[in-house]
Amino acid sequence: MDLASFISAIVSAAAGIYSVGLTGERSIDIDLTFQPNQIVRVRSSSTSTALGNGTLTISRDSELTLAYITVHAPIEVRAGALLTLEGVVF
């Protein structure tokens, strides 16, 4: 899934499993709220990819996995949500 389609799917609030692999130096600077029954995975090939200025909100009954990425964005994990971090730099 390309980045634009990935973001569109998340913003639509539709339940599902969404995964995106990022390469190179990229920055995602948008507020994203992961809705109930969204399982989201973001993996980068290097920590030069960043989640920048937007806030990430993980709602009840949703999951977010971040792998090998730099996070500058604030992350709000609500009760009943799951956040998994692998090789993440803050």
N, C-alpha and C positions, 0 to 999 in steps of 0.2 A: 504494500500500500504506500503510495507517495504521501508526502507530508501534508499537502493541501487536502487530499481526500481523508486523511487521518483526522485532521483538525475538524473538518466538516462533519465527520461521523460523530466525534465527541460532542460537538456543539449541538447536534441534532437531538441529543439525549436519548437516542435509541439504545436499548439494551443490546449487548453483544460483546464479543471479544475483539479487541482492536490492538494491532501490533504494528510498530513502525521501526525500521532500522535507519539510522542516520549516519552519514559519512561526512568527513571534512569539517571545516569550521563553520558551524551554523549557530544561530541563536534564535530561540523561540521566545518571543516577547508578547505573549497574549495571556489574558486570564482564562483559565480552563477549569471547569467544574465537572468532575466525573460523577455521573448520576448513578442511582441504584441499578444494579445488575449490569454495569459496564465493567469489564475486565480489560485493563489497559496496560500494554507493555511498550516501553520506549528503550531501545538499545542503541548505543552509539559505538562506532569503531574506535573512538578515542575520546578522552575527556576534553578535547578542544571544542566539542559540541556543548552548548550551554542552554539551560533553561533560564532565561534572563529575568526581565522585570515583571512579568505577569504572575499573579497568584495562582497556585494550584490548590484546588479544594477537592478533597476526596470525601464524597458523601457516604452515608450509611449504605451498607450492602454493595459497595463498589471496591475495586482493587486497582492499585497502581504499582507497577514494578518499573524501577529505573535502573539501568545498567550502564556503567562506563560513560558517565555524563557528568558535567559540572553543573551544579545547581546554585544559582544566585537568587532564585525566586523563593518567596515564602511559601511554605506548604502547610495547609490546614487539614488535619486528619480528624474527621468527625467520628463520634462514637459509632461502632459497628463497621468501620471502614478498615481496610488493610493497606499498608504501605510496605513494600519490599525494596531494599536498596542493595545493589551489588556493584562494588567498585566505583561508588559515587564520590565526587569531590565537592565540598561545600566552600 
